[in-house]
Amino acid sequence: MGSGIARVSSCEYWTLTRKSGSRNGFVTIGWEASSNCSPSTPYITNPATIRVARLDGTTWTNAGGGVDGTPTNTVGTFTTGSNTNFTAFALATVNFTDNPLPVLFDGVKAYAKK
């Protein structure tokens, strides 16, 4: 993780590519209660610590910007600052204890207790 990012959602991300031109752009990502990422409980617990992260090579970095309007833990959007690099974007948090953001487990093994 880059500076200002504690955790990035592993449930969903969006890869944006520039088709033509050279203008900067803003990226808006939202969340809602009906997300497939966490259907039983909200995965946003503190909208104030939500950010959008941008993948710069191998490091997720803070894409700047801020929350729009008055978000809640069940609905809201975040718009980045001006971007010149278009790559993968995802919701992130700046505080590791806030916003559990869905985590996918890989390679988990379980054994019977003897």
Secondary structure, 3 states (H helix, E strand, C coil): CCCCCCEECCCCCEECCCCCCCCCECCEEEEECCCCCCCCCCCCCCHHHEEEEEEECCEEEECCCEECCCCCCCEEEEECCCECCCCEEEEEECCCCCCCCCCCCCCCCCCCCC
